Amino acid sequence: MTNSKDLFGSEIINKPVEVKIYADEIQSVECPYSGEQWFYIGIIVENLDTPLLPDIIQERYCGNFDINSPYYSKNDRKIHWSEINDIDTKNIAKRWIEYILNPTKSEKKFMLMSWG
């Protein structure tokens, strides 16, 4: 690790950034203009200094972790983008999207990026 000084002469200690990478499936789509195949993959890179998973779990269960609650089973399910075919799964996905798009909630945990 290389140390340097900031504008005020204080030592800056560079530390590695630790991340977890979550990736899901490649999907090919034909470009309507060029006819070329484009391949898309969903990736989330989680900075372990600002963990994301606890927030996502909180959003999934709406903070209700009581296994005897009638709502627990509605939120305790496998989520896959191609299988969002009931209202309970849709509501979980909707809460996640709202969380991601609300910077007050997701703080600096999400950076939306696009390459093309």
N, C-alpha and C positions, 0 to 999 in steps of 0.2 A: 504494500500500500504506500502511495506517495502522499506526503503531507505538504501542504503549502499554507500560505497566510492569506487572510481576507484583506479587504480594504483598510481595516483598522489594525492590522498587524496580529490579529488573533489567529492561532493555528487552526487550520481546517484539517480535520481527520477524515480522509476518504474511506468509506466502508462499502463493501459490496452490497448491492441490492439483491435481496433474496425474493424469489417469485415462485409461484405455482402456476402452471399452465394447464388450462382445461381446453380441450379441443373436441369438436364433434363433426364428423362426417364431411365428406366432400360431395358436392352436388354440381353436376355439369348443367350449364344452361347455354343455349345457342343465342349468340348476339343477333338481334333482329336486323341489324344494319350490315354487318360483315359476314354473317353466317359462321363465324368462328365459334368454337366451343370455349366457354369460360368455366373455370372450376372455382367454386366457392367453398370455404371452410369456415366454420364458426370457431373463434378462439377468444378466450378470456385469459388475460395475464393478471394474476393477483399479486400485488406487492404485499409481502408478509408484514411490512411495517404498518400497513393499513388493511387488515384482513377483511375480506369480503364475505366469506362463508357464513359467519354468525348473522350478518344482516339479511342475507338471502333466506336463511332458515327462519329468522324472525318474521320476514315478509310472508313466507310460505304458510306459516301457522297462525299468522295475525297475533303472535304473542301468546296463543292458547296452546300450551303443551300438555294439557290434561287429557290423558288417553281415554278417560271415561266420557269426555265431552262428545256430543253428537257431531261436532264439527271437526274433530281430530281426524277421523277416517276420510273426510272430504278433502283434507289437505295432505294426508300421509299416503301419497301415491307416486308412481313413476310418472315423470313428465318427459315426453318426447315430442318434438315439434310436429312430426307427422301424425301424431295420435291425439291431438287436441280436439276431441270430438264430443266432450260433455262439458256442462257448465262449470263443474267444480275444477276441472283441469284448466279450463279457460280462465277462470277467476285467479288461479295461482299465477298463470303466465301473465295476466293483466297486471297483477300486483308487482311482479318482477319488472315488467317494462316501465310501469309508473315509477318504481324505485330508481331504476337506471336513469330515467329522463328527468328526475327531480334532484337537482344538485344540492338542495337543502338536506335531502336524505342520504344520497349516495356520496356526498362530499367530493373528495378527489379520488374515489375508488374506481371510477369509470372514465375512460377517455374514448369517445366514439371516433373510430377511424375508418377510412375507406381508401382503398387503392384502386386505381384503374387507369 
